[in-house]
Amino acid sequence: MARAHLFDAGSGERSDLDLSGPLFETEPKEHVIHRAVVAELDARRRYTASTKGRSEIVGSGRKLYRQKGTGRARAGDIKPPNRVGGGTWGGPKPKGGPPTSA
């Protein structure tokens, strides 16, 4: 049978409490505790990963080359995600920070 130690902060008295029932009579499962700890640590993460989108890429907005006559596909600027060095579509952005208690 499980026992809990109680302390009354007001009077300073100490006592023991016997805990009974199926909740206190079963052995704890390590994998359940592990999953709870991992979930708690994941909730405390900072989430600071970030990628640059089209508007955040440094580069000119001019056309790379003229529209017709080059034999190449039409192209705008160097920022679209399908170009090397272009912005990322749907990449990670920092989420709101952890809740602060004031």
Beta strands, then each sheet from edge to edge (+ up, - down):
strand 1: 2-7
strand 2: 14-19
sheet 1: 1+ 2-
end
